[in-house]
Amino acid sequence: MTVQTGPGAFRRQAEPAQSIGYFGLLAEDYRSYKERLLAQGFWAIRIHRFGTMARHVRFAPLRIVLKIIHRIFSKLSQIFFGIYIGANAQVGRRCIIEHFGEIIVHSEAVIGDDVRLRQGVTIGNRSEEAPLDVPVIGNRVNIGAGAKILGPISIGDDVDIGANAVVLTDVPSGSIAVGVPARIKPKKPKQTG
Ligand SMILES: CC(C)(COP(=O)(O)OP(=O)(O)OC[C@H]1O[C@@H](n2cnc3c(N)ncnc32)[C@H](O)[C@@H]1OP(=O)(O)O)[C@@H](O)C(=O)NCCC(=O)NCCS
């Protein structure tokens, strides 16, 4: 995924999650969650995918009805799971939400493929003066519990964000971001054998 951010430079990508269709995504999400139908994250993602599908329906009356249904289920997801994913957020394929509670994804946020996020994660703006300046997250990003990723920043591919990190700057691909405010460190090579 190519990401481009910065004030005024925010650009949404074509929605990659649309490429295999609504039912293709349903099957893929089910497999990604290892068939755990009771996982709250699975249902939160499904509700979000439903909303994305609804936005693309061409027949206006049907689109309006589906969007209202999405609104209702999205609210239920907030109340029962503590997971809010803004209706316009772009969520890539095989996104896993581990656990639940206090998870906020801003409506303008972009999340790549194979991203994992956990309880307490916020992906949103940094101030109310720039409400639409929000992060773009690359592919294979692993976001630790309680992490806050704020503002018009880009997180590259294969990044690990530490538990409770507050990330306020771009993070290059292949690095880790830890602490408050987050410091960028290179990933240590994994020891084998
Ligand atoms: C960020 C993370 C992925 C790094 O793991 P790792 O690649 O094995 O890296 P290391 O443990 O070698 O740590 C690298 C450095 O970052 C520091 N660090 C790691 N995680 C940190 C965190 N959450 N906050 C602050 N510093 C952290 C380490 O102390 C180390 O510092 P040093 O270079 O000064 O020695 C991991 O520590 C983490 O936070 N994972 C989140 C998991 C999670 O949320 N679990 C909840 C499950 S419910």
The ligand as an ORCA input file, in Angstrom:
! r2SCAN-3c Opt
* xyz 0 1
  C       6.501     -3.141     20.697
  C       6.697     -4.645     20.797
  C       5.966     -5.349     19.650
  C       8.216     -4.849     20.668
  O       8.529     -6.181     20.775
  P       9.990     -6.704     20.317
  O      10.134     -6.544     18.816
  O      10.199     -8.044     20.884
  O      11.004     -5.631     20.891
  P      11.791     -5.656     22.277
  O      10.999     -6.303     23.347
  O      13.167     -6.174     21.979
  O      11.897     -4.091     22.639
  C      12.637     -3.181     21.867
  C      12.811     -1.946     22.718
  O      11.521     -1.299     22.904
  C      11.200     -1.232     24.300
  N       9.765     -1.529     24.414
  C       9.111     -2.621     23.959
  N       7.784     -2.510     24.154
  C       7.592     -1.326     24.758
  C       6.427     -0.641     25.206
  N       5.210     -1.170     25.047
  N       6.591      0.590     25.760
  C       7.816      1.137     25.898
  N       8.962      0.532     25.471
  C       8.859     -0.679     24.928
  C      12.067     -2.284     24.965
  O      12.315     -1.960     26.315
  C      13.311     -2.211     24.109
  O      14.032     -1.069     24.499
  P      15.666     -1.016     24.338
  O      15.942     -1.041     22.855
  O      16.025      0.282     24.997
  O      16.176     -2.227     25.026
  C       6.161     -5.245     22.133
  O       7.005     -4.909     23.227
  C       4.745     -4.751     22.464
  O       4.524     -3.723     23.110
  N       3.742     -5.542     21.985
  C       2.343     -5.259     22.236
  C       1.656     -6.554     22.638
  C       0.317     -6.322     23.293
  O      -0.316     -5.302     23.146
  N      -0.151     -7.332     24.019
  C      -1.431     -7.254     24.665
  C      -2.121     -8.590     24.461
  S      -3.699     -8.557     25.208
*
